[in-house]
Amino acid sequence: MKTSHRPGARRCGAAALAAGALVLAACSSGGGGGGGDKSQGPGEDKTKSSNYSIGTKEDSTGPAPGVPGAKKGGTVTVLQRDAFHHLDPGQIYYADVLANQLLYNRSLTAYKIGDKGQVKVVGDLATDAGTASDGGKTWKFTLKEGLKFEDGSPITSKDVRWSVERLYASYQSDGPLYIPQWLSGEGSTFRKALPDGPYKGQHLPSSVLDTPDDRTVIFHFLQPHADTPFATAMPNIGAVKAEKDTKQKYDNAPFSSGPYKVGDYKVGKSLTLVKNENWDPGTDPVRHQYADRFDISFGHQYADSTRRLLADQGGDKNGLSFSNAVAPEMTEKVLQADTERRRFIEVQPYVDYMTINVDRIKDVRVRKAIVHAMPNGQVLQQNGGASAGLLATNYLSPAMDGYQPTDPYGKKAKPNGDPEKAKALLKEAGKEGQEIVYAYANTDVHQKVAVVVAQALERAGFKVQKKEVDSNTWRTAIAEVKNKFDIYRNSWGADWPVSSTVVPLLFDGRQIADGSQNYSHLNSPAVNAEVDRISKIPDVKQAGPAWQKLADRILTEEAPAAPTFYNRQFSLWGSNLGGVKYHPVYGTVDPTGVYVK
């Protein structure tokens, strides 16, 4: 799934939960209302219990609740570091483009964010969050009346079917694939059900995906899936008009179903979104259309965007960034300035880990020694300190349902590692002086992190061989099953606030393959069996604590990775903008209610 403001964290996952009650109670980032919490400093844990729930039909009805003080008109300026990988909703999977697509793309369901950070899954194109039957294998959605594309043509169930079936085509490779895999088989086998997508006139049979009339969409999954309302909130489960689907070229001109549409797009340079006059706010429970346009430009490093937004001059008064963080070196300056009402610091659903290759480090005592030795506090400091994250004590982000602040390795007491405990474990294993091949990307931050990590491991009795890897090939290098590294950093973010999109992806041994996210290559039959058991729990509220318990068991009994810190998003925006808030699921700015004062 996704990337946070530190390169490498991607929104990605695949997992199954059975159907049933969908009442969620998660521990997540509080606040997010646009003014920030003046009582909280960046070094304090702002997380608090926040109710994640499935909304009702009434919650799914538009228009979205008005933003106090909102005005219409004006241009919002958006400063982004990275050019958008995709505009095609089928290919979207990163935090910056997740935020951007909210303005022009609607999905079957969506996240309705309250003024205190509460999250409800509601119907977006659909009248509600879906109805399950057949033990959770079948899910029915009814489309709202009056839905239109940007040309005024009606949005029907056939357009939703097209959006799903085009995901079977081979070029659709970068987005999440939950729904097609749940319909037609895991891994890449699902593509066999519709090898060319719908482009040659073929469609999935009604026993798999049924659209009996213009307003009804029925999914018939191979297994029960309780978190279907979350999966249908992904950008690719929306509406694509067949006549406008230009395959790969759709990236340059997606056909809008939301309040804005593409006005001008210079790939790699800039994107302008203008009002979609055929969007009906009465059908939309999530979005507004306050600003006349969004002018988005790329190539702004964090120092550049921070400097401009802090100066707050001219057009930058109307400026924000979906995902650029405040530059770490400018943190204190921003905090000391009069910016309380135009900044937030929020915990994201991302966790940084130091993965341990269990194929090469086979003795669990050595792996535990690495976890004990890991200098979490110093790693966090090199990444930007308290404004960039919170010290991690376990594998799950505080943004996950069922999260508990467990600390099996005593990291709060010894944030920079426990070399004595590590030495004792090495001695017990007869591995004193064990050599560690430590791989890291050749970026400024990770070169600095490498220094403190190597020093900590050496203090604990290891011999460290540092291996610098080109950051452009980093992801491929660490995802090779036969890589020659012992430890290496990765970062992970859940696709929704249920750990079914974290634990199985990172630690299920059946996921091991080149390119997979089981970077440690852990393959424990006991863990695999527990993944299967929890996946069948019919109540997401019950599954959350079970995932936490399994994650802690993996950490304490298997130690395939050392968690280092929970990521935070530190955002700043111009003084002439209102309605800026945090999106707890995406870990970015939520642009749906932004207005120019």
Summary of the structure (lengths in Angstrom):
residues: 597
radius of gyration: 23.3
end to end distance: 33.9
largest distance: 72.4
contacts: 2260
relative contact order: 0.19
helix: 29%
strand: 22%
